[in-house]
Amino acid sequence: MANKAALEGGPDDLPERIVEPPAPGEDLKIPHRGGYEHFRPTHRAKPGPQGPMPVYEWWERTEVAE
C-alpha cells in the first residue's frame, strides 16, 4: 500500500493535496467546509518522496445535514 495519495480537482481551498490513502479500491472522503469532498481512485500515479503515489480525482461534494 502506498504511504500517501495525491488529490486532483475539487475546491481550490482544500488544505491538503497529499493525504493518507484509503484501503485499495476505496474512495476518499475529505471533510471540508461543512460537507465532504469525494475522490475516486484512478489508474494513474505521481512521483512522491517515498515512491509512486496513487492519484484520486474529485467527483462530488456532499453536504452535512444540520
DAKA-V399839 format. One record per residue. N is the residue number from 1. PHI is phi as a letter, one per 30 degrees, with the letter a starting at -180 (999 if undefined). PSI is psi as a letter, one per 20 degrees, with the letter a starting at -180 (999 if undefined). BURIAL is I if it has 9 or more other ideal C-beta (glycine too) atoms within 8 Angstrom, else O. Layout:
N|PHI|PSI|BURIAL ; N|PHI|PSI|BURIAL
This chain:
1|999|q|O ; 2|d|q|I ; 3|d|h|O ; 4|b|r|I ; 5|b|q|I ; 6|c|p|I ; 7|c|p|I ; 8|b|q|I ; 9|i|a|O ; 10|i|a|I ; 11|d|q|O ; 12|d|h|O ; 13|c|j|O ; 14|e|p|I ; 15|d|h|O ; 16|b|q|O ; 17|c|i|O ; 18|c|o|I ; 19|b|r|I ; 20|d|p|O ; 21|d|q|I ; 22|d|a|O ; 23|d|q|O ; 24|e|p|O ; 25|i|i|O ; 26|d|q|O ; 27|d|q|I ; 28|c|p|I ; 29|b|o|O ; 30|c|p|I ; 31|d|p|O ; 32|a|p|I ; 33|h|l|O ; 34|i|j|O ; 35|a|b|I ; 36|b|p|I ; 37|c|p|I ; 38|c|p|I ; 39|b|p|I ; 40|c|q|I ; 41|d|q|I ; 42|c|a|O ; 43|c|j|O ; 44|c|r|O ; 45|b|q|O ; 46|b|q|O ; 47|d|q|O ; 48|b|r|I ; 49|d|h|O ; 50|c|k|O ; 51|j|a|O ; 52|d|p|O ; 53|c|p|I ; 54|d|q|I ; 55|c|p|I ; 56|c|p|I ; 57|c|p|I ; 58|d|q|I ; 59|b|i|O ; 60|a|r|O ; 61|b|p|I ; 62|b|q|O ; 63|c|q|O ; 64|c|p|O ; 65|d|p|O ; 66|c|999|O
